Amino acid sequence: MKKGKVFGKSQIAVTVMVLALAAAIWLNMEYSDTSTKYLGEATYVNNSETQSAVVETGAKATEEEDYFTTVKKEREQAREEAIELIEETLKSDKLTDEDKASAVEKTTLLADRMEKEANIESLLKAKGFEKTAVIISDDEINNVVKSSGLTTAQTLQIQDIVTSQTKIPLSNIKIVTVK
């Protein structure tokens, strides 16, 4: 090191980087919403305290009976329309064999979804959930359950049933509670 120089170029660069890192951390803490995120928080499945804790995630419905029956009727109507459209498509003389195979594949996919939804709803009822509605899309599943709140154990039961019936990852499973 030469005489007269206190800081070299590399020391100044390191100092600037440390200050930039500190500023980034401060800005992240200042502007991030920490009220809903707890980084590093873990809960144990067999912990008796967490099983009694109620998770309050839910939409309120004025009459759950009407909600569940309405959802299931709308789901059935949409499926009937889709099946009618596929049947009309299959009756067309202008279709190629490839188009007909695609239409049959869509019908099979729709029937498979209907079966999986019915199976999941039946299994959830067997586990003690009074009212349920399951809607399966291409890459995710929405579960609507009548409950004033779900315990961790109940949430895990729902997730286990859904993954065993559909092989869809946990990140694509949505659980909504209706009071």
Rosetta constraint file for C-alpha pairs under 8 A:
AtomPair CA 1 CA 5 HARMONIC 7.46 0.50
AtomPair CA 7 CA 11 HARMONIC 5.94 0.50
AtomPair CA 7 CA 12 HARMONIC 6.53 0.50
AtomPair CA 8 CA 12 HARMONIC 6.34 0.50
AtomPair CA 9 CA 13 HARMONIC 6.23 0.50
AtomPair CA 10 CA 14 HARMONIC 6.19 0.50
AtomPair CA 11 CA 15 HARMONIC 6.16 0.50
AtomPair CA 12 CA 16 HARMONIC 6.17 0.50
AtomPair CA 13 CA 17 HARMONIC 6.20 0.50
AtomPair CA 14 CA 18 HARMONIC 6.20 0.50
AtomPair CA 15 CA 19 HARMONIC 6.20 0.50
AtomPair CA 16 CA 20 HARMONIC 6.10 0.50
AtomPair CA 17 CA 21 HARMONIC 6.13 0.50
AtomPair CA 18 CA 22 HARMONIC 6.17 0.50
AtomPair CA 19 CA 23 HARMONIC 6.14 0.50
AtomPair CA 20 CA 24 HARMONIC 6.13 0.50
AtomPair CA 21 CA 25 HARMONIC 6.22 0.50
AtomPair CA 22 CA 26 HARMONIC 6.15 0.50
AtomPair CA 23 CA 27 HARMONIC 6.08 0.50
AtomPair CA 24 CA 28 HARMONIC 6.07 0.50
AtomPair CA 25 CA 29 HARMONIC 6.21 0.50
AtomPair CA 26 CA 30 HARMONIC 6.02 0.50
AtomPair CA 27 CA 31 HARMONIC 6.03 0.50
AtomPair CA 28 CA 32 HARMONIC 5.67 0.50
AtomPair CA 33 CA 37 HARMONIC 7.30 0.50
AtomPair CA 34 CA 38 HARMONIC 7.03 0.50
AtomPair CA 43 CA 47 HARMONIC 7.63 0.50
AtomPair CA 43 CA 50 HARMONIC 7.08 0.50
AtomPair CA 44 CA 50 HARMONIC 7.45 0.50
AtomPair CA 45 CA 50 HARMONIC 7.59 0.50
AtomPair CA 45 CA 51 HARMONIC 7.71 0.50
AtomPair CA 45 CA 152 HARMONIC 7.49 0.50
AtomPair CA 45 CA 153 HARMONIC 7.02 0.50
AtomPair CA 46 CA 51 HARMONIC 7.61 0.50
AtomPair CA 47 CA 51 HARMONIC 6.58 0.50
AtomPair CA 48 CA 52 HARMONIC 6.59 0.50
AtomPair CA 49 CA 53 HARMONIC 6.50 0.50
AtomPair CA 50 CA 151 HARMONIC 7.45 0.50
AtomPair CA 50 CA 152 HARMONIC 6.46 0.50
AtomPair CA 51 CA 151 HARMONIC 5.52 0.50
AtomPair CA 51 CA 152 HARMONIC 5.49 0.50
AtomPair CA 51 CA 153 HARMONIC 5.73 0.50
AtomPair CA 52 CA 151 HARMONIC 6.30 0.50
AtomPair CA 53 CA 151 HARMONIC 5.83 0.50
AtomPair CA 53 CA 152 HARMONIC 7.36 0.50
AtomPair CA 54 CA 149 HARMONIC 5.51 0.50
AtomPair CA 54 CA 150 HARMONIC 5.52 0.50
AtomPair CA 54 CA 151 HARMONIC 4.82 0.50
AtomPair CA 54 CA 152 HARMONIC 7.51 0.50
AtomPair CA 55 CA 149 HARMONIC 5.34 0.50
AtomPair CA 55 CA 150 HARMONIC 5.29 0.50
AtomPair CA 55 CA 151 HARMONIC 5.89 0.50
AtomPair CA 55 CA 152 HARMONIC 7.39 0.50
AtomPair CA 56 CA 148 HARMONIC 7.43 0.50
AtomPair CA 56 CA 149 HARMONIC 5.07 0.50
AtomPair CA 56 CA 150 HARMONIC 7.14 0.50
AtomPair CA 57 CA 149 HARMONIC 6.59 0.50
AtomPair CA 57 CA 150 HARMONIC 7.97 0.50
AtomPair CA 57 CA 176 HARMONIC 6.85 0.50
AtomPair CA 57 CA 177 HARMONIC 6.35 0.50
AtomPair CA 58 CA 148 HARMONIC 7.65 0.50
AtomPair CA 58 CA 149 HARMONIC 7.26 0.50
AtomPair CA 58 CA 176 HARMONIC 5.55 0.50
AtomPair CA 58 CA 177 HARMONIC 4.28 0.50
AtomPair CA 58 CA 178 HARMONIC 5.58 0.50
AtomPair CA 58 CA 179 HARMONIC 7.39 0.50
AtomPair CA 59 CA 176 HARMONIC 7.05 0.50
AtomPair CA 59 CA 177 HARMONIC 6.13 0.50
AtomPair CA 59 CA 178 HARMONIC 5.21 0.50
AtomPair CA 59 CA 179 HARMONIC 7.18 0.50
AtomPair CA 60 CA 178 HARMONIC 5.43 0.50
AtomPair CA 60 CA 179 HARMONIC 5.54 0.50
AtomPair CA 61 CA 67 HARMONIC 7.10 0.50
AtomPair CA 61 CA 178 HARMONIC 6.08 0.50
AtomPair CA 61 CA 179 HARMONIC 6.26 0.50
AtomPair CA 63 CA 67 HARMONIC 6.37 0.50
AtomPair CA 64 CA 68 HARMONIC 6.14 0.50
AtomPair CA 64 CA 146 HARMONIC 7.27 0.50
AtomPair CA 64 CA 178 HARMONIC 7.00 0.50
AtomPair CA 64 CA 179 HARMONIC 6.91 0.50
AtomPair CA 65 CA 69 HARMONIC 6.26 0.50
AtomPair CA 66 CA 70 HARMONIC 5.77 0.50
AtomPair CA 67 CA 71 HARMONIC 6.13 0.50
AtomPair CA 68 CA 72 HARMONIC 6.21 0.50
AtomPair CA 68 CA 131 HARMONIC 7.09 0.50
AtomPair CA 68 CA 132 HARMONIC 7.08 0.50
AtomPair CA 68 CA 133 HARMONIC 6.44 0.50
AtomPair CA 69 CA 73 HARMONIC 6.07 0.50
AtomPair CA 70 CA 74 HARMONIC 6.07 0.50
AtomPair CA 71 CA 75 HARMONIC 6.06 0.50
AtomPair CA 71 CA 133 HARMONIC 7.31 0.50
AtomPair CA 72 CA 76 HARMONIC 6.16 0.50
AtomPair CA 72 CA 133 HARMONIC 7.01 0.50
AtomPair CA 73 CA 77 HARMONIC 6.12 0.50
AtomPair CA 74 CA 78 HARMONIC 6.14 0.50
AtomPair CA 75 CA 79 HARMONIC 6.27 0.50
AtomPair CA 76 CA 80 HARMONIC 6.09 0.50
AtomPair CA 77 CA 81 HARMONIC 6.22 0.50
AtomPair CA 78 CA 82 HARMONIC 6.24 0.50
AtomPair CA 79 CA 83 HARMONIC 6.09 0.50
AtomPair CA 79 CA 110 HARMONIC 7.81 0.50
AtomPair CA 80 CA 84 HARMONIC 6.11 0.50
AtomPair CA 81 CA 85 HARMONIC 6.14 0.50
AtomPair CA 82 CA 86 HARMONIC 6.20 0.50
AtomPair CA 83 CA 87 HARMONIC 6.09 0.50
AtomPair CA 83 CA 107 HARMONIC 6.91 0.50
AtomPair CA 84 CA 88 HARMONIC 6.13 0.50
AtomPair CA 85 CA 89 HARMONIC 6.15 0.50
AtomPair CA 86 CA 90 HARMONIC 6.19 0.50
AtomPair CA 86 CA 103 HARMONIC 6.07 0.50
AtomPair CA 86 CA 104 HARMONIC 7.99 0.50
AtomPair CA 86 CA 107 HARMONIC 7.30 0.50
AtomPair CA 87 CA 91 HARMONIC 6.34 0.50
AtomPair CA 88 CA 92 HARMONIC 6.65 0.50
AtomPair CA 89 CA 95 HARMONIC 7.86 0.50
AtomPair CA 89 CA 100 HARMONIC 7.95 0.50
AtomPair CA 89 CA 103 HARMONIC 7.53 0.50
AtomPair CA 90 CA 95 HARMONIC 7.46 0.50
AtomPair CA 90 CA 100 HARMONIC 6.00 0.50
AtomPair CA 90 CA 103 HARMONIC 7.01 0.50
AtomPair CA 95 CA 99 HARMONIC 5.82 0.50
AtomPair CA 95 CA 100 HARMONIC 6.50 0.50
AtomPair CA 96 CA 100 HARMONIC 6.39 0.50
AtomPair CA 97 CA 101 HARMONIC 6.14 0.50
AtomPair CA 98 CA 102 HARMONIC 6.24 0.50
AtomPair CA 99 CA 103 HARMONIC 6.27 0.50
AtomPair CA 100 CA 104 HARMONIC 6.21 0.50
AtomPair CA 101 CA 105 HARMONIC 6.08 0.50
AtomPair CA 102 CA 106 HARMONIC 6.26 0.50
AtomPair CA 103 CA 107 HARMONIC 6.31 0.50
AtomPair CA 104 CA 108 HARMONIC 6.19 0.50
AtomPair CA 105 CA 109 HARMONIC 6.15 0.50
AtomPair CA 106 CA 110 HARMONIC 6.13 0.50
AtomPair CA 107 CA 111 HARMONIC 6.18 0.50
AtomPair CA 108 CA 112 HARMONIC 6.09 0.50
AtomPair CA 109 CA 113 HARMONIC 6.23 0.50
AtomPair CA 110 CA 114 HARMONIC 6.24 0.50
AtomPair CA 111 CA 115 HARMONIC 6.21 0.50
AtomPair CA 112 CA 116 HARMONIC 6.22 0.50
AtomPair CA 113 CA 117 HARMONIC 6.07 0.50
AtomPair CA 113 CA 136 HARMONIC 6.47 0.50
AtomPair CA 114 CA 118 HARMONIC 6.21 0.50
AtomPair CA 115 CA 119 HARMONIC 6.12 0.50
AtomPair CA 116 CA 120 HARMONIC 6.08 0.50
AtomPair CA 116 CA 165 HARMONIC 6.51 0.50
AtomPair CA 116 CA 166 HARMONIC 7.07 0.50
AtomPair CA 117 CA 121 HARMONIC 6.11 0.50
AtomPair CA 117 CA 134 HARMONIC 5.59 0.50
AtomPair CA 117 CA 135 HARMONIC 6.72 0.50
AtomPair CA 117 CA 136 HARMONIC 6.91 0.50
AtomPair CA 118 CA 122 HARMONIC 6.10 0.50
AtomPair CA 118 CA 134 HARMONIC 7.97 0.50
AtomPair CA 119 CA 123 HARMONIC 6.14 0.50
AtomPair CA 119 CA 165 HARMONIC 7.68 0.50
AtomPair CA 120 CA 124 HARMONIC 6.06 0.50
AtomPair CA 120 CA 134 HARMONIC 7.27 0.50
AtomPair CA 120 CA 161 HARMONIC 6.60 0.50
AtomPair CA 120 CA 162 HARMONIC 6.43 0.50
AtomPair CA 120 CA 165 HARMONIC 7.00 0.50
AtomPair CA 121 CA 125 HARMONIC 6.21 0.50
AtomPair CA 121 CA 132 HARMONIC 6.01 0.50
AtomPair CA 121 CA 133 HARMONIC 6.61 0.50
AtomPair CA 121 CA 134 HARMONIC 6.55 0.50
AtomPair CA 122 CA 126 HARMONIC 6.23 0.50
AtomPair CA 123 CA 127 HARMONIC 6.34 0.50
AtomPair CA 123 CA 161 HARMONIC 7.18 0.50
AtomPair CA 124 CA 128 HARMONIC 6.60 0.50
AtomPair CA 124 CA 129 HARMONIC 5.62 0.50
AtomPair CA 124 CA 132 HARMONIC 7.29 0.50
AtomPair CA 124 CA 158 HARMONIC 6.97 0.50
AtomPair CA 124 CA 161 HARMONIC 7.57 0.50
AtomPair CA 125 CA 129 HARMONIC 4.78 0.50
AtomPair CA 125 CA 130 HARMONIC 5.78 0.50
AtomPair CA 125 CA 131 HARMONIC 7.17 0.50
AtomPair CA 125 CA 132 HARMONIC 7.45 0.50
AtomPair CA 129 CA 145 HARMONIC 6.98 0.50
AtomPair CA 129 CA 146 HARMONIC 6.98 0.50
AtomPair CA 129 CA 147 HARMONIC 7.91 0.50
AtomPair CA 130 CA 145 HARMONIC 7.95 0.50
AtomPair CA 130 CA 146 HARMONIC 6.62 0.50
AtomPair CA 131 CA 145 HARMONIC 5.99 0.50
AtomPair CA 131 CA 146 HARMONIC 5.29 0.50
AtomPair CA 132 CA 143 HARMONIC 7.10 0.50
AtomPair CA 132 CA 144 HARMONIC 5.57 0.50
AtomPair CA 132 CA 145 HARMONIC 4.63 0.50
AtomPair CA 132 CA 146 HARMONIC 6.42 0.50
AtomPair CA 133 CA 143 HARMONIC 5.97 0.50
AtomPair CA 133 CA 144 HARMONIC 5.11 0.50
AtomPair CA 133 CA 145 HARMONIC 6.70 0.50
AtomPair CA 134 CA 141 HARMONIC 7.10 0.50
AtomPair CA 134 CA 142 HARMONIC 5.82 0.50
AtomPair CA 134 CA 143 HARMONIC 4.69 0.50
AtomPair CA 134 CA 144 HARMONIC 6.34 0.50
AtomPair CA 135 CA 141 HARMONIC 5.81 0.50
AtomPair CA 135 CA 142 HARMONIC 5.22 0.50
AtomPair CA 135 CA 143 HARMONIC 6.60 0.50
AtomPair CA 136 CA 140 HARMONIC 6.23 0.50
AtomPair CA 136 CA 141 HARMONIC 4.58 0.50
AtomPair CA 136 CA 142 HARMONIC 6.51 0.50
AtomPair CA 137 CA 141 HARMONIC 6.18 0.50
AtomPair CA 139 CA 168 HARMONIC 7.21 0.50
AtomPair CA 139 CA 172 HARMONIC 6.95 0.50
AtomPair CA 140 CA 168 HARMONIC 6.97 0.50
AtomPair CA 140 CA 172 HARMONIC 4.74 0.50
AtomPair CA 140 CA 173 HARMONIC 5.90 0.50
AtomPair CA 140 CA 174 HARMONIC 7.71 0.50
AtomPair CA 141 CA 168 HARMONIC 7.91 0.50
AtomPair CA 141 CA 172 HARMONIC 6.44 0.50
AtomPair CA 141 CA 173 HARMONIC 5.02 0.50
AtomPair CA 141 CA 174 HARMONIC 6.13 0.50
AtomPair CA 142 CA 173 HARMONIC 6.17 0.50
AtomPair CA 142 CA 174 HARMONIC 4.75 0.50
AtomPair CA 142 CA 175 HARMONIC 6.03 0.50
AtomPair CA 142 CA 176 HARMONIC 7.43 0.50
AtomPair CA 143 CA 173 HARMONIC 7.63 0.50
AtomPair CA 143 CA 174 HARMONIC 6.01 0.50
AtomPair CA 143 CA 175 HARMONIC 4.75 0.50
AtomPair CA 143 CA 176 HARMONIC 6.02 0.50
AtomPair CA 144 CA 175 HARMONIC 6.02 0.50
AtomPair CA 144 CA 176 HARMONIC 4.75 0.50
AtomPair CA 144 CA 177 HARMONIC 5.70 0.50
AtomPair CA 144 CA 178 HARMONIC 6.92 0.50
AtomPair CA 145 CA 175 HARMONIC 7.36 0.50
AtomPair CA 145 CA 176 HARMONIC 6.23 0.50
AtomPair CA 145 CA 177 HARMONIC 4.88 0.50
AtomPair CA 145 CA 178 HARMONIC 6.06 0.50
AtomPair CA 146 CA 177 HARMONIC 5.67 0.50
AtomPair CA 146 CA 178 HARMONIC 4.83 0.50
AtomPair CA 146 CA 179 HARMONIC 5.71 0.50
AtomPair CA 147 CA 177 HARMONIC 5.56 0.50
AtomPair CA 147 CA 178 HARMONIC 5.78 0.50
AtomPair CA 147 CA 179 HARMONIC 5.28 0.50
AtomPair CA 148 CA 177 HARMONIC 6.98 0.50
AtomPair CA 148 CA 178 HARMONIC 6.90 0.50
AtomPair CA 148 CA 179 HARMONIC 4.98 0.50
AtomPair CA 149 CA 177 HARMONIC 6.75 0.50
AtomPair CA 150 CA 154 HARMONIC 5.85 0.50
AtomPair CA 150 CA 155 HARMONIC 6.25 0.50
AtomPair CA 150 CA 177 HARMONIC 7.77 0.50
AtomPair CA 151 CA 155 HARMONIC 6.28 0.50
AtomPair CA 152 CA 156 HARMONIC 6.21 0.50
AtomPair CA 153 CA 157 HARMONIC 6.19 0.50
AtomPair CA 154 CA 158 HARMONIC 6.30 0.50
AtomPair CA 155 CA 159 HARMONIC 6.22 0.50
AtomPair CA 155 CA 175 HARMONIC 7.94 0.50
AtomPair CA 156 CA 160 HARMONIC 5.97 0.50
AtomPair CA 157 CA 161 HARMONIC 6.22 0.50
AtomPair CA 158 CA 162 HARMONIC 6.22 0.50
AtomPair CA 159 CA 163 HARMONIC 6.07 0.50
AtomPair CA 159 CA 170 HARMONIC 6.84 0.50
AtomPair CA 159 CA 173 HARMONIC 7.24 0.50
AtomPair CA 160 CA 164 HARMONIC 6.04 0.50
AtomPair CA 161 CA 165 HARMONIC 6.27 0.50
AtomPair CA 162 CA 166 HARMONIC 5.99 0.50
AtomPair CA 162 CA 167 HARMONIC 7.58 0.50
AtomPair CA 162 CA 168 HARMONIC 7.56 0.50
AtomPair CA 162 CA 173 HARMONIC 7.87 0.50
AtomPair CA 163 CA 167 HARMONIC 4.79 0.50
AtomPair CA 163 CA 168 HARMONIC 5.60 0.50
AtomPair CA 163 CA 169 HARMONIC 6.70 0.50
AtomPair CA 163 CA 170 HARMONIC 7.20 0.50
AtomPair CA 168 CA 172 HARMONIC 6.71 0.50
AtomPair CA 168 CA 173 HARMONIC 7.49 0.50
AtomPair CA 169 CA 173 HARMONIC 7.09 0.50
